[in-house]
Amino acid sequence: MTPRQARHRFATATTLAAVALLAPLTTGCGAVEKALDCGRLAVEISNDVDNLTDAVSGAATDPTEADKVLDALDKDIDKVGDRTDNTDVDKALGDLRKAVDNVQTSVDSGKHPDLTPVKDATTELTNVCTP
């Protein structure tokens, strides 16, 4: 794991911990549960993005790995979308979906994709999932 990935995982874990610690302070169990779901799924998506980074780096050896990770990322994006009705989360998911589609297009074309928009959208999702 690169230092950047380690920082990213630490930041994601910190965000999830903050969600868990702040949950009792918020009102309404439904809102707390949704925030925790969003936070957990944001962590899953962050892990998918880390896996995507690794898969894209090794695409020359196994091009199917990037496709597998992109499929998992799509499923996790759908999970978050199904569990929220927050407009900020929806916007972050839309940005993430667009970035993932661009990566898929690059991978399908045999080009090295730019993962920066995916990472930026994941960071935004993590931020909006934090109460």
N, C-alpha and C positions, 0 to 999 in steps of 0.2 A: 504494500500500500504506500502510495506516495505521501509526502507531508501534506500536500493539498487535500488529498482524499481524507487523510486523518483529521485535518481541521474541519472539513465538511461534515464528516461523521460526528465529530465532537459537537459542532454547532447544531446539528440535527438532534442529537441526543439531549443537548441542553434545552432546546426548544420543547421537546417532548416532556422533559422533566418540569419545565416551567408550566406547561399546560396542566400536568398532573398536580403541581403544587397550588396553582391558582384556581383549579376547579372548585374546591370547596368554598371559595370566596364569591363565586358568581351565583346568581339566583336562577332557579328553574333547572330541574334535573335534565330536561330535554336539551336545553342549550349546552349544558355541561357535557352531556353525552355526545352531542354533535361535535363540540370542540375537541373532545378527546379522540373521537373517530377520525376527524380531520387531521389531527396531529399525528396519530398513529399511521394513517395512510400517507401523510406527507413524508414520514420517515421511510416507509416502504418505497415511495417514489424516489427519494434521495438515494436509497440503496440501489434501486434500478438504474439510476443515472450513473452511479459509481460503476456498476456492472457494465453499463453501456460504454463508458470510457475505456474500460479494460477490453471489451469486445471489439471496439473500433480499433484500438491499438493492435490487437491480434487478428484483425480482419484478413490480413494476407494469409495467415495460417488456417483460419476457419471462418469463412465469410458467413456461415449459417448462424454463428453465435450471436452476431449483432441482430439478426432477424429475430432470434429467440428472445433476446433482451427487449427489443422494441415491442414485441407482442406482449410481454409481461408488463411493460410500461404502459401500453395502451389499456390493458385490463385494470391496472391500478388507477389510472386516470378515470376510467369509467366508474370504479368503486367510489372514488371521492365524489364524482359528479352525482352519483345516485344517492349519496348520503348527505347532501347539503343543498340548501336553498339560498345560500349567501351569495350576493352579487359579486363581492370581492373575490371569493373563492372561484366562482364561475369564470370571472375574467382571467384569473391566474391559470385556471385549467385550460381556457381557450388559448392563451398564449403558449402554454406547455404543449397542447395538442398540435398547434401550428409548427412549433419548433421540432417536435418529434416527427411530424409529417415531412418536414424538410430534411431531417436526418435520414429518414427512410428513403426518400427520393435520391439522396446522395449515395447511400449504400447500394440501392438498386442500380445506380448508374456506374458503380465501381469507383466512385470518387470518395475522397476522405472528407467526412462531414465536419462542419463547424458545430461543436457541442456547446459553445458559449451561450446561445439563446436558450438551450435546454436547461443549462445550469442556472441561468438568470431567472427563468420562469419557475424553476424548482425552489429557488431562494424566495421568490415572491409568494409562492404557495405556502411555504413554511411560515413566512411572516404573517400572512392573513389567517392562518390556522391557529395562531397564538392569540389567546384572549387578551 
